[in-house]
Amino acid sequence: MEKQEIRTFGRRHGKKLSERKNFLIQNILPKIVPNESETNDILEIGFGSGEHVRELAISNPNKVIIGAEPFMNGVAALLSGICDENGAVLDEYKNIRIFPDDVRIVLNNGNYGFDEIWILHPDPWPKARHEKRRLLNADFLNLLSKNLAMDGKIIIGTDHWEYYDWILNQVKNTTLYETNLAHDIIQTRYQKKNMAGTAEPKYIILSRR
Ligand SMILES: C[S@@+](CC[C@H](N)C(=O)[O-])C[C@H]1O[C@@H](n2cnc3c(N)ncnc32)[C@H](O)[C@@H]1O
């Protein structure tokens, strides 16, 4: 990152990883990091355990999907889900690239033209004193806009309705506008965990002006 950015995520590491997951991080991850010389079509930011990245890879076999996530246990979970027992990437997941860090590093240094950018259940940072940690502020949305194809779409889902309203307010100060394109969206792990007693997710679809 060019300037010191405020941290928008919690832990980088959780419980100790298995031998298989450590092997995949050391040996497979370096081979599937994003590469600007190929066409990169879809970005998912903060993929958690990566179930939606896998879904995107299967439903878009001819597109390259980049997943960005700084939480290493999540990165390890995705690696484990896309590799066979010998540690080889399964054919149906060969179009996945993983960036194991803050997505702003990729976006600030690149000049991408993504068709789709997905952000499902971004950390809502509900306490007022943590509001500055919210990722989807106007500056970040403009950074996404710069890295979006002219007819590209940003798809945001959250079950935190106050954050939803906050994001829509931020959009007003960006080069993006809200559209109502329908999208099939699978339930992520975070969403399932939070179903009891919380709100239905709401979605925001954004296009470039
Ligand atoms: C609440 S979790 C949701 C995970 C997943 N999308 C789901 O729905 O299960 C939010 C995720 O965003 C990630 N995150 C936060 N800031 C990020 C950033 N700057 N770049 C990439 N990922 C980020 C966090 O590490 C965390 O895993």
The ligand as a Gaussian input file, in Angstrom:
#p B3LYP/6-31G(d) Opt

LIG

0 1
 C      -17.272000     -11.216000       8.068000
 S      -16.074000     -11.997000       7.079000
 C      -17.039000     -12.656000       5.728000
 C      -16.317000     -13.765000       4.993000
 C      -17.064000     -14.352000       3.784000
 N      -17.232000     -13.378000       2.724000
 C      -18.404000     -14.942000       4.186000
 O      -19.448000     -14.351000       3.817000
 O      -18.400000     -15.994000       4.856000
 C      -15.217000     -10.604000       6.304000
 C      -13.892000     -11.003000       5.684000
 O      -13.319000      -9.877000       5.019000
 C      -11.911000      -9.959000       5.175000
 N      -11.327000      -8.617000       4.936000
 C      -11.444000      -7.512000       5.704000
 N      -10.725000      -6.503000       5.210000
 C      -10.145000      -6.962000       4.057000
 C       -9.267000      -6.387000       3.103000
 N       -8.824000      -5.128000       3.230000
 N       -8.851000      -7.149000       2.053000
 C       -9.301000      -8.424000       1.923000
 N      -10.130000      -9.031000       2.805000
 C      -10.545000      -8.313000       3.870000
 C      -11.730000     -10.463000       6.610000
 O      -10.463000     -11.033000       6.852000
 C      -12.871000     -11.466000       6.723000
 O      -12.472000     -12.779000       6.418000

